[in-house]
C-alpha cells in the first residue's frame, strides 16, 4: 500500500478522531472518538467537541478495508457522565478488554471511566463510577512486558489539567482565558500524569504522578516552549527496550516524543513525529503490525477543515538506526 493510499480517511460515513490502535487476535482495532456534525462555536474549552458515544474500527491487515463494528458505548449507559466523552483507549489483560474514556461528571469535571468487554469490538459494559483518583482527559494504557499496567493521561485548557495542580480540582476565575492560570514563560511546563493500575485494571494502584520532560541539557521544558512542551494526547509504546512518550503540543500542532528507560520517566525530548495537519487538533497512536510500525492520526480534510469534524488516517512510521523517529509530513506523497 502506497503512502498516498494510507493517508486517506479509514471511514467516511462518520467522523472519527483521536485513534488508539492496537493489534488484538492478529487484527488491528482502532478506538477513536466520534465527532458529531453539530453547529457549535469553537472555543479554547473545546465545547465544540460534543462526542457522546464510541465506535470500534477494525482492519484485518494494513492492506484491508476498515470496518465500523458499530456503537460499543453511549453516554446514556454511564451513570456518572453528563457529556463530552472524548479520546479513549483500550487494553487487554485477564482475558478481558478494558475501554478507558474521559468524560465530564454531573459537575462538569473531567474524570476517566472504564468499561469492560469479552471481545475487542464490544459491547463494553461500564463500571458504575469513574476510576477513583482519576482526572483530566486522554487516557492511554500500556501493559508492560512484566504484566504491570500504567495509565497515562492529561490535557491542558479544556482538559482541565491546570485545575489539578493542588491535588484537587480548582475551578479558577471564569473571566480568565482558559489555560491562563497554568505555568507561564520560563516556569516549568506541566507534564502528563501516570499511575499504575491494579491487577483488576479498573482501579489505581498509585496516585497520578506528574511526568517530567527534559530538554537536551537535562532541564525541564518550559511553559513558553510551545514547540516541545506537553499539551495533550499522551501515547506510550516501547521500542528496543526504551519507553517512548509521544504527545501533542497543542498550540503549535505537532506530534512530538521523548524517551526514557523507565515508564515513570523522566523523559528526554527527542524530536518531532508529525507535522501539523489540516484542522487545529492533532492526536495519535503508534502500533507495530507484522514487524512494521504505523502512526494513526486524524485531520479535518474530509470535512473541509472543520476542526470538530475529523477523520482517522494512518501511515507507516520509520526509525533511524539510533532509535530516533523520522518526521512525517502526511501530505508529502
C-alpha positions as CSV (number, residue, x, y, z in Angstrom):
1,X,0.0,0.0,0.0
2,X,1.5,3.4,-1.1
3,X,1.9,6.3,1.3
4,X,-0.8,8.2,-0.6
5,X,-3.2,5.3,-0.2
6,X,-2.5,5.0,3.5
7,X,-3.1,8.7,4.2
8,X,-6.8,8.6,3.5
9,X,-9.8,8.5,5.9
10,X,-10.3,5.0,7.2
11,X,-14.1,5.5,7.2
12,X,-16.2,8.3,5.6
13,X,-19.7,7.6,6.9
14,X,-19.0,9.1,10.3
15,X,-16.4,11.5,11.6
16,X,-13.7,9.9,13.8
17,X,-10.8,11.3,15.7
18,X,-8.2,10.5,18.4
19,X,-7.4,7.0,17.3
20,X,-5.9,4.5,19.7
21,X,-4.7,1.5,17.6
22,X,-3.9,-2.0,18.9
23,X,-3.3,-5.5,17.5
24,X,-5.6,-8.0,19.1
25,X,-6.0,-11.6,17.9
26,X,-4.0,-10.7,14.8
27,X,-6.2,-7.9,13.7
28,X,-6.0,-4.1,14.0
29,X,-8.6,-2.5,16.2
30,X,-8.9,1.3,16.4
31,X,-10.6,3.0,19.3
32,X,-11.5,6.6,18.2
33,X,-13.7,9.3,19.5
34,X,-16.8,10.0,17.4
35,X,-17.2,13.6,16.2
36,X,-20.8,14.7,15.6
37,X,-21.7,17.2,12.9
38,X,-23.2,19.9,15.2
39,X,-23.2,23.7,14.8
40,X,-21.2,24.7,17.8
41,X,-18.9,27.7,18.1
42,X,-15.2,26.8,18.6
43,X,-13.6,27.9,21.8
44,X,-10.5,27.0,23.9
45,X,-12.5,24.9,26.3
46,X,-13.4,22.5,23.5
47,X,-17.1,22.9,23.8
48,X,-17.4,22.2,20.0
49,X,-16.3,18.6,20.7
50,X,-19.6,17.2,21.9
51,X,-19.0,13.5,21.3
52,X,-21.4,11.2,23.1
53,X,-20.6,7.6,22.0
54,X,-17.8,5.3,20.8
55,X,-17.4,3.1,17.8
56,X,-14.7,0.5,17.2
57,X,-13.0,0.2,13.8
58,X,-11.3,-3.0,12.6
59,X,-8.8,-3.8,9.9
60,X,-7.8,-7.4,9.1
61,X,-4.5,-6.0,7.9
62,X,-2.9,-2.7,6.8
63,X,-4.0,-3.6,3.2
64,X,-7.6,-4.4,4.0
65,X,-10.6,-2.1,4.2
66,X,-11.6,-0.7,7.5
67,X,-14.9,-1.9,9.1
68,X,-17.0,0.0,11.5
69,X,-18.0,-2.5,14.2
70,X,-20.7,-0.1,15.4
71,X,-21.5,1.7,18.6
72,X,-20.0,0.0,21.7
73,X,-20.8,2.5,24.4
74,X,-23.0,5.6,24.7
75,X,-23.0,8.3,27.4
76,X,-26.6,7.3,28.3
77,X,-25.3,4.0,29.6
78,X,-22.8,5.6,32.0
79,X,-24.4,6.8,35.3
80,X,-21.8,9.4,36.2
81,X,-21.4,11.0,32.8
82,X,-23.0,14.3,31.9
83,X,-21.4,14.9,28.4
84,X,-18.2,15.0,26.3
85,X,-16.9,11.5,26.0
86,X,-13.6,12.4,24.5
87,X,-10.5,10.4,23.3
88,X,-10.5,6.7,24.6
89,X,-8.0,3.8,24.7
90,X,-8.3,0.1,25.1
91,X,-6.1,-2.5,26.9
92,X,-6.2,-6.3,27.2
93,X,-5.5,-8.2,30.4
94,X,-7.0,-11.0,32.4
95,X,-8.9,-12.3,29.3
96,X,-10.8,-9.1,29.2
97,X,-10.8,-5.9,27.1
98,X,-10.9,-2.6,29.0
99,X,-12.1,0.6,27.3
100,X,-10.8,3.7,29.1
101,X,-12.5,7.0,28.4
102,X,-12.7,10.6,29.7
103,X,-16.0,12.4,30.3
104,X,-17.4,15.2,32.4
105,X,-19.3,14.2,35.5
106,X,-22.5,15.9,36.6
107,X,-20.5,18.9,38.0
108,X,-18.7,19.4,34.7
109,X,-15.3,17.9,35.9
110,X,-13.4,15.5,33.7
111,X,-12.6,12.1,35.1
112,X,-11.7,8.8,33.5
113,X,-14.0,5.8,33.3
114,X,-13.6,2.3,32.2
115,X,-15.9,-0.2,30.5
116,X,-15.3,-4.0,30.1
117,X,-15.9,-6.5,27.3
118,X,-15.1,-10.1,26.5
119,X,-14.2,-9.1,22.9
120,X,-12.2,-6.3,21.4
121,X,-15.1,-5.0,19.4
122,X,-17.6,-4.8,22.4
123,X,-20.1,-4.1,23.5
124,X,-18.5,-2.6,26.6
125,X,-20.2,-2.6,30.0
126,X,-19.2,0.5,32.0
127,X,-18.2,0.4,35.7
128,X,-20.7,2.2,37.9
129,X,-18.4,5.1,38.7
130,X,-15.2,6.7,37.2
131,X,-11.8,5.5,38.4
132,X,-11.3,6.9,41.9
133,X,-8.4,9.4,41.8
134,X,-8.6,10.0,38.1
135,X,-8.9,13.3,36.4
136,X,-8.4,15.2,33.2
137,X,-8.5,13.6,29.7
138,X,-6.9,11.4,27.1
139,X,-6.1,8.1,28.9
140,X,-3.6,5.8,27.3
141,X,-2.7,2.4,28.9
142,X,0.5,0.4,28.5
143,X,0.5,-3.2,29.7
144,X,4.3,-3.7,30.1
145,X,6.2,-6.8,29.3
146,X,6.1,-7.8,33.0
147,X,2.3,-7.5,33.1
148,X,2.2,-4.3,35.1
149,X,-0.2,-1.7,33.6
150,X,0.2,2.0,33.5
151,X,-2.3,4.7,32.6
152,X,-1.1,8.0,31.1
153,X,-3.4,11.0,30.8
154,X,-3.8,14.7,30.9
155,X,-4.7,17.7,28.7
156,X,-4.4,21.5,29.1
157,X,-7.1,24.1,28.6
158,X,-10.4,22.2,28.1
159,X,-8.8,19.1,29.5
160,X,-8.6,20.9,32.9
161,X,-5.1,19.6,33.8
162,X,-4.1,23.1,35.2
163,X,-7.0,22.8,37.6
164,X,-5.4,19.9,39.5
165,X,-2.1,21.4,40.4
166,X,-3.0,21.5,44.1
167,X,-4.1,17.8,44.1
168,X,-7.8,18.7,44.0
169,X,-10.0,20.5,41.4
170,X,-9.8,24.3,41.5
171,X,-12.3,26.0,39.2
172,X,-10.3,29.2,38.7
173,X,-11.5,32.6,37.5
174,X,-14.1,32.1,34.7
175,X,-13.2,35.5,33.3
176,X,-9.6,34.4,32.6
177,X,-8.6,32.9,29.3
178,X,-8.8,29.1,29.6
179,X,-5.4,27.8,30.5
180,X,-4.1,31.2,31.5
181,X,-3.9,30.0,35.2
182,X,-1.3,27.4,34.3
183,X,2.5,27.9,34.2
184,X,3.8,30.8,32.1
185,X,7.0,31.9,30.4
186,X,10.1,30.3,32.0
187,X,8.1,28.4,34.5
188,X,8.3,24.6,34.2
189,X,5.7,23.3,31.8
190,X,3.0,21.0,33.2
191,X,3.6,17.3,32.3
192,X,1.2,14.5,31.7
193,X,0.2,12.2,34.6
194,X,0.9,8.5,35.1
195,X,-0.4,5.9,37.6
196,X,0.0,2.2,37.9
197,X,-3.3,0.3,37.6
198,X,-4.2,-2.5,40.0
199,X,-4.4,-6.0,38.5
200,X,-8.2,-5.6,38.2
201,X,-7.5,-2.9,35.6
202,X,-10.4,-0.7,36.8
203,X,-8.7,1.0,39.8
204,X,-5.5,2.8,40.5
205,X,-2.7,1.2,42.5
206,X,-0.9,4.5,42.8
207,X,-1.9,8.2,42.7
208,X,-1.5,10.0,39.4
209,X,2.1,11.4,39.3
210,X,3.3,14.2,37.0
211,X,5.9,13.2,34.4
212,X,8.9,15.5,33.9
213,X,10.0,16.0,30.3
214,X,13.6,17.3,29.9
215,X,15.4,19.2,27.2
216,X,18.8,18.2,25.8
217,X,20.6,19.8,28.8
218,X,18.6,17.9,31.3
219,X,16.4,20.8,32.3
220,X,12.6,20.6,32.4
221,X,10.8,22.0,29.4
222,X,9.4,25.5,30.0
223,X,5.8,26.6,29.5
224,X,6.9,29.0,26.8
225,X,8.5,26.2,24.7
226,X,5.3,25.5,22.8
227,X,7.0,23.6,20.0
228,X,8.1,20.9,22.5
229,X,6.2,21.2,25.8
230,X,3.3,18.8,26.6
231,X,-0.3,19.8,25.8
232,X,-2.5,16.7,25.5
233,X,-2.9,13.2,23.9
234,X,-0.2,11.1,25.5
235,X,0.7,7.7,24.0
236,X,3.2,5.2,25.3
237,X,5.0,2.5,23.3
238,X,8.2,0.5,23.6
239,X,10.9,0.2,21.0
240,X,14.2,-1.7,21.6
241,X,13.6,-1.7,25.4
242,X,13.0,2.1,25.6
243,X,9.8,3.9,26.6
244,X,8.6,6.4,24.0
245,X,6.2,9.0,25.3
246,X,4.6,10.8,22.4
247,X,2.1,13.7,22.6
248,X,0.5,16.7,21.0
249,X,2.0,20.2,21.5
250,X,-1.5,21.7,21.1
251,X,-1.0,25.3,20.1
252,X,1.8,24.5,17.6
253,X,0.1,21.4,16.3
254,X,3.0,19.0,16.3
255,X,3.2,15.4,17.5
256,X,6.5,15.0,19.3
257,X,8.2,12.4,21.5
258,X,10.5,11.9,24.4
259,X,12.4,8.8,25.5
260,X,13.1,7.1,28.9
261,X,14.4,3.9,30.4
262,X,11.6,4.0,32.9
263,X,7.8,4.1,32.4
264,X,7.6,6.8,35.1
265,X,10.2,9.0,33.5
266,X,11.8,11.4,33.5
267,X,11.7,11.6,29.7
268,X,14.1,13.4,27.4
269,X,12.7,15.2,24.4
270,X,13.9,13.5,21.2
271,X,12.1,15.1,18.2
272,X,9.1,15.6,16.1
273,X,7.0,12.8,14.7
274,X,4.2,14.5,12.7
275,X,4.0,17.9,11.1
276,X,0.8,19.9,11.5
277,X,-2.3,18.5,9.8
278,X,-5.5,20.2,8.4
279,X,-7.5,21.2,11.5
280,X,-6.5,22.6,14.8
281,X,-6.2,19.4,16.9
282,X,-3.7,16.6,16.5
283,X,-3.9,13.2,18.3
284,X,-2.3,9.9,17.5
285,X,-1.2,6.4,18.4
286,X,1.7,4.2,17.4
287,X,1.5,0.4,16.9
288,X,3.6,-2.4,15.5
289,X,1.9,-4.6,12.9
290,X,3.7,-7.6,11.4
291,X,7.2,-6.2,12.2
292,X,6.4,-2.7,10.8
293,X,5.4,0.4,12.7
294,X,2.4,2.7,11.9
295,X,1.2,6.1,13.0
296,X,-2.5,6.5,13.4
297,X,-3.7,10.1,13.5
298,X,-6.6,12.4,12.4
299,X,-7.1,15.5,10.3
300,X,-10.1,17.6,9.1
301,X,-9.6,17.2,5.4
302,X,-12.8,15.2,4.8
303,X,-14.9,18.0,6.4
304,X,-13.1,20.8,4.5
305,X,-11.2,21.9,7.6
306,X,-13.9,21.9,10.2
307,X,-12.0,21.4,13.5
308,X,-14.7,19.4,15.2
309,X,-15.3,17.0,12.2
310,X,-12.2,14.9,11.9
311,X,-11.3,11.6,10.2
312,X,-8.8,8.9,11.3
313,X,-5.9,8.1,8.9
314,X,-2.7,6.1,9.2
315,X,0.8,5.8,7.6
316,X,4.0,3.9,8.1
317,X,6.4,5.1,10.7
318,X,10.2,4.7,10.4
319,X,13.0,4.7,13.0
320,X,16.6,5.7,12.4
321,X,19.4,3.4,13.5
322,X,19.9,5.4,16.7
323,X,16.3,4.9,17.7
324,X,15.0,8.3,16.8
325,X,11.9,8.6,14.7
326,X,11.8,10.1,11.2
327,X,9.5,13.1,10.9
328,X,6.3,12.5,8.8
329,X,4.6,15.0,6.6
330,X,1.4,13.3,5.7
331,X,0.7,15.5,2.6
332,X,4.2,14.8,1.1
333,X,3.2,12.0,-1.3
